[in-house]
């Protein structure tokens, strides 16, 4: 179900993490729908970055603020007085969390707590969507898909921080927001693909950097299984979730957003699709034992999003990878990044 123009027209939306990859795409889409957006985030973390290339700053009011800085965050929230909040600001990388565990915990746990605390005093707010990750689940021995009621946990600092974020959100929902009729939900999305991502230690950005320079892409864990999807799929899910929660706050809770079961794929399968779509590229596959500990298989059960929200993936994996590589080829050929994004949003 696509987001509704009639719903978003004129809505006051607070979006944290608007300078990031997913935040930039969500800003562009919400702007097309007529929402009035205020963004809160640190400056873009990479160079280049989608936020600057697509002139996302022209779609919203932007504040550069560290969400760990409570004294700076609270006045912004009180100025915005949002109807709906999307919280995407985070330290989003597993390997980076091993290098900076305290920063990861501070941003992902206490940053979320500071935001929810600031929103406690806002009478206008009706819907809060806290974006976490598919990695919030306690690793299980079996390779079955994780459902929303499975135990939370995580061996690495990133996963642990996001599981803790889920617990903080549940605490604030039950203690402070539920009695006021404010709907607070968490969104657990699978691995995203899409143009304009230049983050380190992500598969497609690493491939683009290597192949555009004539180098080989080195893949550490080719047989790792992940729930891959185009970035527009979970973003549509977040917006549909907000629409439903606006109508019925009793639907608040946790929701998985990911591909259908048969579309879950290995890293190797995604790499080969990407190489075919890009038209060239050398790959060196590793043994799977390099780097810090990561789960071998991660699958999501997405029945709840389909039955409760009417949300189902639109693009199969091959189409998601193909559109992603088309975006990067277009950018390499000096096409307007904003136009490339608009074309994907319109096609979705």
N, C-alpha and C positions, 0 to 999 in steps of 0.2 A: 504494500500500500504506500503510495508516494505521499510525502508531506503535503499538507493542504495550504494553498495560498491564503484562503479565507481565514484560516486559523491564525497564521503567523503575521498577517498584516497589522502593523502597529504594536505588536507585543514587545515589551521591554525585556530584553534578554541580556543576562550577565554571562559572559563566556570567559572562563579562565583558560589559559594556555592558547590564546588565539594566535600567537606568533609561531606556534609549532606546525608540524605537517598536518595533522588531523584538524587542529584548530583553524588553520588557514582555509582548508576545504570547507569546514562547517561555517565559517564566517561568510564565504562566498555564497554558499547555498542559502543561508538564512537571509542574507541581503537580497537575493533574488526573490525571496518570498515576502519581502516587505517588512521584516522585523527591524526594530531599532536595537542595535547591538552595542554593548560596551564590553571591551576586552581588558583583561587583567593578566599580565604575564611578564616574564623576563624578556629582554631583547632576543631576537632569533639566535639559536645556538649554533647554526652552521652558516657557512658561506660557500656557495650560494644558498638561498633559502626561498621557499615558495611565498612567504609573507611579503618579501620585498619585490620579487619578480612579478607577482600577480597584483601588486598594489593593493593588498588587502586592507591597508590602513585607510583607504578611501571608502571602505564599506562600514566603518564603525568608529566609535570613540575609543581611543586606546590609552591605557595606563600601563606604564612599566613599573611593576611592583613584584617583589618576592613574596609569595603567599606565606612564607614563614615569618614575615614581618607584620605581626598583628596590628601594631599601632599605625602602620601605613595602610593596611588592608581595610580596616573597619571604616574609616571615613569615606573610602571609595564606594563601598557597598551601600553605605547610608546615603550617598549622593545619587547612586544609580536607582535605588528602589525598584529592583527587578520584579517582573511577573514570573519569569522562568530562569533557572540557573543551569548551565552546563559546566561541570567542573572537569576540565581536561588537563590542567596544569599538573605536571609530574616530572620526576626523573624516570624516564620510560625504558631504560636499557638494562638488561640483565647483566652483561659483562661490566658495564660502568658501575653497577651497584657493588661489585666485588672491590673495585678501586676506591669507592667512596660510600661505604655503608651508612655512615652517620648522616651525610648529606641526603642520601636516598630516603632514609627513615624520617628525617626532619621534614623533607618536602612532601613525601607521600602520606605520612601519617599526621604530623602536627600541622602541616599546611592545610590538609582537609579539615582538621579540627578547628583551626582558626577561621576558615571560611564558614563552616556550619555555625560556629559561635557568633560570628558577625551577622549571619542571616537570622538568628533567633529574634533579633529586635526589629525585623522588617515585617510589618503587617501585610504589605502588598504581595509578598512572594507566595506563590501557590504550588509551584513544582520545582523540585531540585533533583537533577540527574547527576550522580557521581560516577564518572567513568573509571573503571578499574582495569581488569585484564582477564584473559583466559587462564593466566598463571596463578590465580588466587587459590586454586584447589590443592589440597594435600595430596602429594603424589601417591598413586595407588599402584600396586603390582600389576594389575590387569590393565589391558589397553582399551577398556570400555570408555565410552564418552562420558564426560563429567556433566552432571545435572546440577541445577541451582541448589538442591538440598544436600549435595555432597559436602564432606568436611573441608574446611578451609585450612590452608597452611602453605609451606614453601620452604625449600632448603636454601635457596639463594636470597640475598638481602632484598632484591627487587620484589620477588614473589611474596616474601614475608611482609614487606612493607605494604603491599597492596591487599593482602589478606587482613592485616591490621586496619587498613583504611576501611575495609568492609565492616569490620567490627565497630569502629568508631561511628560509621554512618548508621548502623543499626541501633547503636546506643542513642544517638541524637534523634533518630526517627521516633523511637519509642518513648524517650524521656521528654522531648520538647516539641516535636512537630506534629505528631499524629493527632494529639488532642485538639490542635488548632485547625485540623483539616488540611494541613500542608503535606503534599505527597512527596516523599523522599525515596528515590530508587537508586540502585546501582546497576551499571551496564558493564557486562563482562564480554569483551569482544576478542575475536581471534586475530591472528596475524594479518595485517593489512598491507595491500599493494596499492600503488597509485603514483602518478607523476608528481614530481616536485619534492620528493623525499631525498635528502642528502645526509641523513644520519649515519654515523659510524656503526659498524657491526650490524647492519641490516642487509639482507640478501640482495635485493634489487639495486639499492644504492651502491653497494660494493661492486656489483656486476657492471653497472654503468661506469663507475670510476675506472675499473680495470679495462673494460673493452673499448671505451672511448680513448684510452691511452695506449692501446695496442698491447696490453698486458694480460696475463692469465688471471682468471678469477680462482682464488683458492677457497675451497669449500671444506670446512672443518668436519661437519656432521651430515653427510649426504643422505643418510637413511633416517634422519630425524623426521617425524611426522608432525605436521602442524595444520590447524584449521585456517587455511589461507582464504582471503576474500579481498575484493576491491574496497578501497576506503569508503566509497559511497554507500556500500551496503550497511555497515554499522551506523554511519551517520544518519541514514534514513531511519534506521531502527531507533536511534536516540530521539529523533524528532517525533516519530510515531508514538514512542513511549511517553514523551511529554504531552502530546495531544490527548492520549488516553487517560493519563493521570489527571489532567485538567478536568476531564469529564467525571472521573471516578477515582478519588484519592485512595480508595480501598484496594486498588490494584498495585499499590506501592510494594516494592520488594526488589529482589534480584532477578536480572534477566540476562541470559546468554544470547550473543549475536555472533553467528558464524555460518559456515557453509553447510549444505546438506551432507549427510554422512558419506556418500559416495564421492564427494568432491574434496574430502580431506586428502592431502597428498604429502609425499616426501619432499625434502629439500631438493634432491636430485631431479625429481619430476618438474618442479617449478623452474629450476635452472635450465633444463632442456627446453621447456616451453619458451622461456625468456630468450635463450640463444637463438631459437628458430625465429621468433618474432623480430629480434634485433638484426638478424641476418648474418651475424658473425660472432666470434668470441671463443677464446680458448678457456678451458676449465681444467683445474687440477683438483681431483677429489681426494680428501684425506681419509684417514682410517676411522674417524669418529671418536678418537680418544684425546684430541687436542683441546686445550682451553679448560676453563673451569666447568664445574658440574652443571649440566642441564638435562632436562627430562628427554628421554628418547621419543616418547609418543605423547601427544596432547590432542585430544578430540573433545568437541563440545556437543552436548545435546541441546537442540534449539527448538524443541517442540513447544515450550512455553511461549516463546516470542511469536510463533506461528499461530497458536490457538487463542492466546489472550489478546495479542496486539494485531494480528493479521499480517505479520511481517515475515517475509520469506525471501531468500536470495534471488536476485534477478539474473546475475551474470555468472555463468559457469567459470571454472578456473581458467580455462583456455582463453575465454573472452576477457577476464580480469587481467591476466598477464599480457595479452595482446594490446589492450587499451593502455596499460601502463607503459609498455615499451614504445607504443606509438606516441605517447606524450613526450617521452625523452628524445625520440627521434625528431619530433617537431621542434622541441626546444633547441636541439643541436643544429637545426636548420633555420634558426632565427625566427620561428613563429612566436606569436605573442603568448606567453604563458597563461595570462588571464583568459584568452580566447580558447586555449586548449582545455582549461578547466571548465569553462562554460559549456563547451561542446560535450564533455563527458557528463556534466550534470543534466544537460538537456536530453542526452541520449538515455540516461538512466530512467 
